[in-house]
Amino acid sequence: CERNFLSMPINVDESSVATGTTERPITPEVSSEAHVQPTKDVLRQEFLRELVDSAHPEVVRKATTAALEATRDGGNLKQAQAGTLLSLVASRAVEEAQKTETQLEAILSQLLDQRMKKLENRMAMMDDVESILEAEKVALELERRDLYTARCRHWFGGT
């Protein structure tokens, strides 16, 4: 019932709302041209149909009930339908935002993992440099001792 309500054209004139009837063709209009560009109304109807069909039935039911209840005291059917469609669009926007947020969290997690690996690699390189410098320090200390020993021998008449 809600899906039929939402599939009605939005631009219904006020006289048909008052009488409770809307005239729509039973069969779709077939054009003689095979390559007809879809009109704005056709694209809008396709979008709305896809929106309603992709929405969760419970969301459609609650949105329709809320919109009809809100427009019951003086609103009209057109306002209720527009309100319901607006709530479905908002629901879809929330779903898309949640999907995007999940994707961003995954990308952020990957980025942080890569930065941590980069820092770990730098730390490993610094450890290597530190060990090389420590070996160089030991080698310089040995050379200093050898030089001191050679000078002592020279000063004290050694060979």
C-alpha positions in Angstrom: 0.0 0.0 0.0 2.8 2.4 0.9 4.7 1.6 -2.3 1.5 2.3 -4.4 1.1 5.6 -2.5 4.6 6.6 -3.2 4.4 5.6 -6.9 1.6 8.0 -7.5 2.7 11.1 -9.5 3.6 14.0 -7.2 2.2 16.7 -9.5 -1.5 15.7 -9.0 -3.9 18.6 -9.4 -6.0 19.7 -6.4 -9.4 18.8 -8.0 -8.4 15.1 -8.3 -7.2 15.1 -4.7 -10.6 16.4 -3.5 -12.5 13.8 -5.4 -10.0 11.1 -4.5 -9.4 10.0 -8.1 -6.4 10.3 -10.2 -6.3 9.4 -13.9 -3.3 7.5 -15.1 -2.9 5.4 -18.2 -3.0 1.6 -17.5 -0.4 0.9 -20.2 2.7 2.9 -20.7 2.8 5.2 -23.6 4.8 3.8 -26.5 6.5 6.3 -28.7 7.1 5.8 -32.4 10.7 6.9 -32.0 13.1 4.2 -30.7 15.8 6.7 -29.6 13.7 9.1 -27.4 15.6 10.9 -24.6 13.9 10.4 -21.3 12.1 13.4 -20.0 12.7 15.0 -16.6 9.4 13.5 -15.3 10.3 10.0 -16.5 13.8 10.3 -14.9 12.2 11.6 -11.7 9.7 8.7 -11.6 12.4 6.2 -12.3 14.5 7.6 -9.4 11.5 7.6 -7.1 10.6 4.0 -8.0 14.2 2.9 -7.5 14.3 4.8 -4.2 11.1 3.2 -2.9 12.1 -0.3 -4.1 15.5 -0.1 -2.5 14.2 1.1 0.8 13.6 -1.3 3.7 9.9 -2.0 4.0 9.8 -1.0 7.7 11.4 2.4 6.8 8.8 2.9 4.1 5.9 2.0 6.4 7.1 4.2 9.3 7.9 7.2 6.9 4.5 6.9 5.3 2.6 6.6 8.6 4.5 9.6 10.0 3.9 11.7 6.9 0.2 10.9 6.8 -0.2 11.5 10.5 1.5 14.9 10.2 -0.7 16.0 7.3 -3.9 14.6 8.6 -5.2 17.8 10.2 -5.2 20.1 7.2 -2.5 18.8 4.9 -3.1 17.1 1.7 -2.1 13.9 0.0 0.6 15.7 -2.0 2.3 17.0 1.1 2.2 13.6 2.8 3.7 11.9 -0.3 6.5 14.6 -0.5 7.2 14.2 3.2 7.5 10.4 2.9 9.8 10.7 -0.1 11.9 13.2 1.7 12.3 10.9 4.7 13.3 8.0 2.3 15.9 10.3 0.7 17.2 11.2 4.2 17.3 7.5 5.1 19.3 6.7 2.0 21.6 9.6 2.7 22.2 8.3 6.2 23.0 4.8 4.8 25.4 6.3 2.3 27.0 8.4 5.0 27.5 5.3 7.1 29.0 3.4 4.2 31.4 6.3 3.5 32.3 6.6 7.1 33.2 2.8 7.2 35.3 3.2 4.0 37.1 6.2 5.5 37.8 4.3 8.7 39.3 1.5 6.7 41.4 3.9 4.7 42.5 5.7 7.9 43.4 2.3 9.4 45.5 1.4 6.4 47.2 4.8 6.5 48.1 4.4 10.1 49.4 0.9 9.5 51.6 2.2 6.7 52.9 5.0 8.9 53.7 2.6 11.7 55.6 0.4 9.3 57.5 3.4 8.1 58.4 4.4 11.6 59.5 0.8 12.5 61.7 0.8 9.4 63.3 4.1 10.4 63.8 2.7 13.9 65.5 -0.4 12.5 67.8 1.9 10.3 68.6 4.0 13.4 69.6 0.8 15.3 71.8 -0.2 12.4 73.5 3.2 12.3 73.9 3.1 16.1 75.7 -0.3 15.9 77.9 1.0 13.1 78.8 4.0 15.1 79.5 1.9 18.2 81.9 -0.3 16.1 83.6 2.8 14.7 84.0 4.1 18.2 85.7 0.9 19.3 88.0 1.0 16.3 88.9 4.6 17.0 89.6 3.8 20.6 91.9 0.9 19.6 93.7 3.2 17.1 94.1 5.9 19.8 95.7 3.3 22.2 98.0 2.1 19.4 99.0 5.7 18.7 99.6 6.4 22.4 101.7 3.2 22.7 103.8 4.2 19.7 104.4 7.7 21.0 105.4 6.4 24.4 108.0 4.0 22.8 109.3 6.9 20.7 109.7 9.2 23.7 111.2 6.7 26.0 113.6 5.4 23.5 111.8 2.3 22.5 111.8 0.9 19.1 
